Amino acid sequence: LGLRRLGYDGFRPGQREAVETLLDTGRLLLVAPTGGGKSLTYQLPAAMLQGTTLVVSPLIALMHDQVSALTDRGVSATYLASTLDADQIRSRLGQIARGEHKLVFVAPERLVFDGFRELLSRLDCPLVAIDEAHCI
């Protein structure tokens, strides 16, 4: 899966090194300005790795926008947020449990639910990303 599929023409300065560091070591702390291309540094590895990447993001609008952009490009992604009704949440939890998504975006408060943590413990989750960490 290449950069173009994710909607990028190429790497910005520092992105390639960040992706390589994450893939090589399994860890990365990236601090960059708004619009600096931070999302690519977890989206590209998530698309490359087996399993489901968990993205913790405090901003529902951002989760929605990123999921829309990823699915428009053929990358299976979903989000869980308080704006969804109970049926939507149940449906998405089932999809997540079946490993149907490469990326799952959740708000930090989702992590306090025992049922969700149990689901995570059974999930093949190679990567956890904290997006917009300054808001958490």
N, CA and C of each residue as an Amber inpcrd file, in Angstrom:
protein
   408
   0.8670000  -1.1780000   0.0000000   0.0000000   0.0000000   0.0000000
   0.9010000   1.2230000   0.0000000   0.6940000   2.1000000  -0.9340000
   1.5910000   3.2260000  -1.0700000   1.0210000   4.5370000  -0.5990000
   1.8800000   5.5230000  -0.6480000   1.4970000   6.8770000  -0.2620000
   0.3410000   7.4000000  -1.1040000   0.3790000   7.1250000  -2.3840000
  -0.6580000   7.6540000  -3.2870000  -2.0390000   7.1310000  -2.9180000
  -2.1140000   5.8740000  -2.5210000  -3.4190000   5.3280000  -2.1250000
  -3.9850000   6.0820000  -0.9280000  -3.1220000   6.5550000  -0.0590000
  -3.5620000   7.3250000   1.1020000  -3.7600000   8.8010000   0.7660000
  -3.5010000   9.1660000  -0.4850000  -3.7430000  10.5410000  -0.9120000
  -2.5420000  11.4620000  -0.8070000  -1.3460000  10.8800000  -0.6980000
  -0.1320000  11.6900000  -0.5630000   0.7480000  11.5010000  -1.7940000
   1.3810000  12.5850000  -2.2380000   2.2940000  12.5060000  -3.3780000
   3.6900000  12.0690000  -2.9600000   4.0540000  12.3660000  -1.7450000
   5.3760000  12.0130000  -1.2490000   5.4760000  12.3520000   0.2250000
   6.6190000  12.0280000   0.7900000   6.8560000  12.3280000   2.1960000
   7.2300000  13.7900000   2.3770000   6.7870000  14.3710000   3.4620000
   7.2790000  15.6800000   3.8940000   8.5430000  15.4350000   4.7110000
   9.3130000  16.5000000   4.9610000  10.5300000  16.3230000   5.7550000
  10.2220000  15.6580000   7.1040000  10.9710000  14.6090000   7.4020000
  10.8460000  13.9060000   8.6760000   9.8390000  12.7740000   8.6960000
   8.9260000  12.7330000   7.7330000   7.8990000  11.6850000   7.7590000
   8.4750000  10.2940000   7.4940000   9.3180000  10.1760000   6.4780000
   9.8840000   8.8610000   6.1560000  10.6420000   8.3090000   7.3630000
  11.4440000   9.1630000   7.9780000  12.2150000   8.7250000   9.1460000
  11.2870000   8.3150000  10.2870000  10.2070000   9.0520000  10.4720000
   9.2560000   8.7190000  11.5320000   8.6000000   7.3680000  11.2670000
   8.1640000   7.1370000  10.0390000   7.5360000   5.8590000   9.6860000
   8.5340000   4.7220000   9.8530000   9.7590000   4.9140000   9.3770000
  10.7790000   3.8720000   9.5010000  11.0930000   3.5750000  10.9590000
  11.1930000   4.6100000  11.7820000  11.4440000   4.4100000  13.2110000
  10.3170000   3.6190000  13.8460000   9.0890000   3.9790000  13.5370000
   7.9390000   3.2730000  14.0950000   7.9360000   1.8120000  13.6680000
   8.1740000   1.5480000  12.3970000   8.1790000   0.1690000  11.9130000
   9.3550000  -0.6270000  12.4700000  10.5110000   0.0160000  12.6310000
  11.7050000  -0.6790000  13.1220000  11.6650000  -0.9420000  14.6200000
  11.1720000   0.0160000  15.3930000  11.2600000  -0.0900000  16.8530000
   9.9210000  -0.3450000  17.5290000   8.8370000  -0.0650000  16.8240000
   7.5130000  -0.2170000  17.4230000   7.1220000   0.9410000  18.3170000
   7.9370000   1.9790000  18.3550000   7.6650000   3.1380000  19.2120000
   8.0380000   4.4230000  18.4850000   7.2520000   5.4670000  18.7800000
   7.5720000   6.7640000  18.1960000   6.8330000   7.8430000  18.9640000
   7.5300000   8.8870000  19.2970000   6.9040000  10.1120000  19.7970000
   7.2030000  11.1720000  18.7540000   6.1410000  11.6880000  18.1450000
   6.3020000  12.7030000  17.1160000   5.5770000  13.9590000  17.5520000
   6.3070000  15.0310000  17.6640000   5.7320000  16.3350000  17.9790000
   5.9730000  17.2110000  16.7590000   4.8710000  17.6630000  16.1620000
   4.9750000  18.4710000  14.9450000   3.8100000  19.4510000  14.9230000
   3.9670000  20.5410000  14.1990000   2.9050000  21.5500000  14.1590000
   1.6700000  21.0520000  13.4090000   0.5660000  21.7440000  13.6130000
  -0.6550000  21.4610000  12.8700000  -0.3550000  21.5290000  11.3770000
  -0.8330000  20.5400000  10.6580000  -0.5770000  20.4890000   9.2260000
   0.7830000  19.9230000   8.8770000   1.4890000  19.3960000   9.8700000
   2.8290000  18.8600000   9.6510000   2.8680000  17.4390000   9.1330000
   1.7090000  16.8200000   8.9650000   1.6720000  15.4760000   8.3970000
   1.8200000  14.3540000   9.3990000   1.3940000  14.5830000  10.6240000
   1.5180000  13.5560000  11.6560000   0.6580000  12.3260000  11.3550000
  -0.5230000  12.5370000  10.8020000  -1.4440000  11.4160000  10.5690000
  -0.8270000  10.3420000   9.6830000  -0.0810000  10.7470000   8.6730000
   0.5500000   9.7760000   7.7840000   1.4630000   8.8320000   8.5510000
   2.1000000   9.3260000   9.6050000   3.0900000   8.5090000  10.3010000
   2.4710000   7.3370000  11.0500000   1.1640000   7.3500000  11.2870000
   0.5260000   6.1400000  11.8110000  -0.3990000   5.4900000  10.7870000
  -0.9390000   6.2650000   9.8500000  -1.8420000   5.6740000   8.8560000
  -1.1050000   4.7410000   7.9030000   0.0680000   5.1330000   7.4450000
   0.8180000   4.2860000   6.5260000   1.2390000   2.9790000   7.1950000
   1.8700000   3.0050000   8.3780000   2.1820000   1.7360000   9.0360000
   0.9310000   0.8960000   9.3240000  -0.1590000   1.5440000   9.7180000
  -1.3970000   0.8050000   9.9940000  -1.8730000   0.0610000   8.7590000
  -1.7740000   0.7040000   7.6090000  -2.1970000   0.0660000   6.3680000
  -1.2610000  -1.0750000   5.9770000   0.0000000  -0.9990000   6.3900000
   0.9930000  -2.0050000   6.0350000   0.9870000  -3.1970000   6.9830000
   0.7080000  -2.9700000   8.2500000   0.7890000  -4.0180000   9.2650000
  -0.4660000  -4.8820000   9.2820000  -0.3020000  -6.1340000   9.6830000
  -1.4480000  -7.0110000   9.9030000  -2.1840000  -6.5500000  11.1500000
  -3.4890000  -6.7140000  11.1720000  -4.2630000  -6.3890000  12.3650000
  -4.9030000  -5.0160000  12.2940000  -5.4000000  -4.5970000  13.4420000
  -6.1630000  -3.3600000  13.5720000  -5.4110000  -2.3630000  14.4340000
  -5.1620000  -1.1940000  13.9100000  -4.5140000  -0.1250000  14.6640000
  -5.5700000   0.6760000  15.4130000  -5.3160000   0.9320000  16.6820000
  -6.1990000   1.7500000  17.5060000  -5.6550000   3.1720000  17.5280000
  -6.5120000   4.1310000  17.2100000  -6.1370000   5.5430000  17.2470000
  -7.0150000   6.2240000  18.2880000  -6.3940000   6.7720000  19.3140000
  -7.1150000   7.4940000  20.3590000  -7.0820000   8.9690000  19.9920000
  -8.2680000   9.5420000  19.8310000  -8.3760000  10.9380000  19.4070000
  -9.5160000  11.6000000  20.1580000  -9.2830000  12.7470000  20.7530000
 -10.3370000  13.4020000  21.5280000 -11.3260000  14.2140000  20.6900000
 -11.0930000  14.3050000  19.4030000 -11.9000000  15.1890000  18.5650000
 -12.7710000  14.3810000  17.6080000 -14.0760000  14.3530000  17.8600000
 -14.9970000  13.5470000  17.0580000 -14.9820000  13.9820000  15.5950000
 -14.9810000  15.2720000  15.3400000 -14.9750000  15.7530000  13.9540000
 -13.7370000  15.2730000  13.2120000 -12.5900000  15.2700000  13.8790000
 -11.3580000  14.7960000  13.2570000 -11.4360000  13.2980000  12.9830000
 -11.9680000  12.5330000  13.9450000 -12.1340000  11.0920000  13.7290000
 -12.9930000  10.8500000  12.4930000 -14.1200000  11.5260000  12.4320000
 -15.0440000  11.3630000  11.3080000 -14.3600000  11.7030000   9.9880000
 -13.6500000  12.8230000   9.9430000 -12.9720000  13.2470000   8.7170000
 -11.9030000  12.2430000   8.2850000 -11.1250000  11.7450000   9.2500000
 -10.0660000  10.8010000   8.9000000 -10.6420000   9.4740000   8.4210000
 -11.6910000   8.9970000   9.0900000 -12.3310000   7.7520000   8.6560000
 -12.8990000   7.9240000   7.2510000 -13.5480000   9.0380000   6.9900000
 -14.0990000   9.2910000   5.6500000 -13.0020000   9.3010000   4.5930000
 -11.9100000   9.9900000   4.8740000 -10.8070000  10.0670000   3.9130000
 -10.1850000   8.6920000   3.6710000  -9.9980000   7.9200000   4.7350000
  -9.4120000   6.5880000   4.5840000 -10.3310000   5.6610000   3.8030000
 -11.6060000   5.6360000   4.1470000 -12.5300000   4.7390000   3.4450000
 -12.6960000   5.1600000   1.9860000 -12.6460000   6.4540000   1.7110000
 -12.6960000   6.9200000   0.3190000 -11.5220000   6.3840000  -0.4910000
 -10.4240000   6.0810000   0.1800000  -9.2220000   5.5770000  -0.4920000
  -9.0910000   4.0580000  -0.3780000 -10.1350000   3.4070000   0.1120000
 -10.1370000   1.9500000   0.1600000  -9.4940000   1.3400000   1.3850000
  -9.2330000   2.1360000   2.4090000  -8.6860000   1.6180000   3.6640000
  -9.8410000   1.5150000   4.6490000 -10.0910000   0.3160000   5.1450000
 -11.2210000   0.1020000   6.0440000 -10.9390000   0.7250000   7.4100000
 -11.8150000   1.6350000   7.8140000 -11.6480000   2.3350000   9.0900000
 -13.0190000   2.6590000   9.6570000 -13.0660000   2.8060000  10.9760000
 -14.3040000   3.2050000  11.6370000 -13.9570000   4.0030000  12.8790000
 -14.9960000   4.5500000  13.5030000 -14.7930000   5.2640000  14.7550000
 -15.9520000   4.9670000  15.6900000 -15.6930000   5.1270000  16.9650000
 -16.7110000   5.0140000  18.0040000 -16.7610000   6.3420000  18.7310000
 -17.9610000   6.9020000  18.8220000 -18.1070000   8.2040000  19.4750000
 -19.4900000   8.3130000  20.0900000 -19.6250000   9.2450000  20.9910000
 -20.8910000   9.4640000  21.6890000 -21.9920000   9.9510000  20.7560000
 -21.6460000  10.3680000  19.5660000 -22.6430000  10.8480000  18.6050000
 -23.3650000   9.7070000  17.8920000 -22.8900000   8.4810000  18.0620000
 -23.5120000   7.3190000  17.4240000 -24.6050000   6.7590000  18.3160000
 -25.6480000   6.1980000  17.7060000 -26.7000000   5.5750000  18.5180000
 -26.2700000   4.1560000  18.9000000 -27.0250000   3.5310000  19.7920000
 -26.6580000   2.2240000  20.3450000 -26.5200000   1.1610000  19.2580000
 -27.4080000   1.1660000  18.2680000 -27.3230000   0.1770000  17.1920000
 -26.0520000   0.3610000  16.3650000 -25.6890000   1.6070000  16.0870000
 -24.4610000   1.8680000  15.3360000 -23.2390000   1.3990000  16.1230000
 -23.2400000   1.6530000  17.4130000 -22.1080000   1.2330000  18.2400000
 -22.0120000  -0.2870000  18.2690000 -23.1370000  -0.9760000  18.4860000
 -23.1280000  -2.4470000  18.4980000 -22.6110000  -3.0000000  17.1710000
 -23.0920000  -2.4370000  16.0750000 -22.6620000  -2.8940000  14.7550000
 -21.1590000  -2.7070000  14.5720000 -20.6780000  -1.5440000  14.9360000
 -19.2480000  -1.2640000  14.7670000 -18.3950000  -2.1140000  15.7030000
 -18.8660000  -2.3510000  16.9210000 -18.1180000  -3.2220000  17.8350000
 -17.9980000  -4.6270000  17.2550000 -19.0710000  -5.1090000  16.6270000
 -19.0150000  -6.4140000  15.9730000 -18.0030000  -6.4360000  14.8400000
 -17.9920000  -5.3860000  14.0370000 -17.0260000  -5.2880000  12.9420000
 -15.5970000  -5.2750000  13.4800000 -15.3930000  -4.5310000  14.5520000
 -14.0580000  -4.4530000  15.1610000 -13.6500000  -5.8250000  15.6800000
 -14.5570000  -6.5130000  16.3630000 -14.2610000  -7.8360000  16.9200000
 -13.8930000  -8.8290000  15.8200000 -14.4960000  -8.6810000  14.6590000
 -14.1970000  -9.5730000  13.5310000 -12.9480000  -9.1410000  12.7600000
 -12.3260000  -8.0650000  13.1700000 -11.1050000  -7.5980000  12.5080000
 -11.3410000  -7.0120000  11.1320000 -12.5080000  -6.3980000  10.9310000
 -12.8670000  -5.8790000   9.6120000 -12.2400000  -4.5280000   9.2850000
 -11.5870000  -3.8950000  10.2430000 -11.0410000  -2.5560000  10.0080000
  -9.5400000  -2.5200000  10.2640000  -8.8290000  -1.7650000   9.4230000
  -7.3950000  -1.5470000   9.6220000  -7.1420000  -0.5070000  10.7030000
  -8.0320000   0.4820000  10.8130000  -7.8940000   1.5270000  11.8240000
  -9.2200000   1.7230000  12.5300000  -9.1430000   1.8620000  13.8500000
 -10.3140000   2.1580000  14.6790000  -9.9770000   3.3880000  15.5080000
 -10.7840000   4.4180000  15.3600000 -10.6000000   5.6750000  16.0790000
 -11.5750000   5.7150000  17.2520000 -11.0690000   6.0280000  18.4370000
 -11.9170000   6.1250000  19.6280000 -11.5210000   7.3390000  20.4500000
 -12.4910000   7.8590000  21.1860000 -12.2130000   8.9350000  22.1360000
 -11.5750000   8.3270000  23.3870000 -10.7890000   9.1040000  24.1150000
 -10.1150000   8.5730000  25.3040000 -11.0680000   7.9250000  26.3010000
 -12.2650000   8.4950000  26.4690000 -13.1950000   7.9500000  27.4620000
 -13.6770000   6.5470000  27.1150000 -13.5810000   6.1330000  25.8580000
 -13.9730000   4.7750000  25.4640000 -13.1000000   3.7490000  26.1760000
 -11.8740000   4.1180000  26.4890000 -10.9310000   3.1870000  27.1040000
 -11.2900000   2.8270000  28.5380000 -12.1990000   3.5510000  29.1670000
 -12.5800000   3.2170000  30.5450000 -13.6340000   2.1190000  30.6010000
 -14.2470000   1.7730000  29.4780000 -15.2870000   0.7430000  29.4680000
 -14.6590000  -0.6480000  29.4730000 -15.0260000  -1.4470000  30.4830000
 -14.4790000  -2.7980000  30.6020000 -14.7190000  -3.6220000  29.3410000
 -15.9200000  -3.5380000  28.7820000 -16.2390000  -4.3120000  27.5890000
 -15.3490000  -3.9610000  26.4120000 -15.0350000  -2.6850000  26.2630000
 -14.1680000  -2.2770000  25.1610000 -12.7400000  -2.7470000  25.4090000
 -12.2780000  -2.6450000  26.6390000 -10.9250000  -3.1280000  26.9520000
 -10.8270000  -4.6350000  26.7340000 -11.8910000  -5.3650000  27.0630000
 -11.9130000  -6.8120000  26.8110000 -11.8100000  -7.0840000  25.3110000
 -12.5570000  -6.3300000  24.5190000 -12.4820000  -6.4610000  23.0630000
 -11.0570000  -6.1980000  22.5790000 -10.4360000  -5.1670000  23.0900000
  -9.0600000  -4.8480000  22.6950000  -8.0970000  -5.9780000  23.0320000
  -8.3210000  -6.6320000  24.1570000  -7.4070000  -7.7020000  24.5750000
  -7.4520000  -8.8920000  23.6200000  -8.5410000  -9.0450000  22.8820000
  -8.6690000 -10.1500000  21.9220000  -8.3060000  -9.7300000  20.5040000
  -8.0530000  -8.4770000  20.3040000  -7.8040000  -7.9250000  18.9810000
  -6.3270000  -8.0320000  18.6290000  -6.0440000  -8.3300000  17.3720000
  -4.6750000  -8.2670000  16.8740000  -4.3830000  -6.7910000  16.6020000
  -3.7400000  -6.1410000  17.5690000  -3.5400000  -4.6890000  17.5160000
  -2.0370000  -4.3870000  17.5380000  -1.4400000  -4.2070000  16.3500000
   0.0030000  -3.9980000  16.2910000   0.4550000  -2.5860000  16.6540000
  -0.5040000  -1.6410000  16.6970000  -0.1200000  -0.2440000  16.8620000
  -1.2270000   0.5220000  17.5730000  -0.8310000   1.3460000  18.5370000
  -1.7490000   2.2760000  19.1960000  -1.1780000   3.6730000  18.9820000
  -1.9990000   4.5570000  18.4370000  -1.5720000   5.9360000  18.1880000
  -2.4290000   6.8780000  19.0240000  -1.8000000   7.8740000  19.6080000
  -2.5050000   8.9260000  20.3390000  -2.4190000  10.1760000  19.4720000
  -3.5510000  10.5660000  18.9040000  -3.5880000  11.7350000  18.0280000
  -4.0700000  12.9360000  18.8410000  -3.5720000  14.0990000  18.5110000
  -3.9560000  15.3180000  19.2290000  -3.7510000  15.1510000  20.7410000
  -2.6020000  14.6160000  21.1160000  -2.3190000  14.3010000  22.5190000
  -2.3980000  15.5320000  23.4190000  -2.1640000  16.6960000  22.8800000
  -2.2270000  17.9130000  23.6930000  -3.6490000  18.2050000  24.1680000
  -4.6420000  17.5750000  23.5600000  -6.0460000  17.7740000  23.9650000
  -6.5040000  16.7530000  24.9990000  -5.7110000  15.7160000  25.2170000
  -6.1330000  14.6350000  26.1140000  -5.7520000  14.9640000  27.5450000
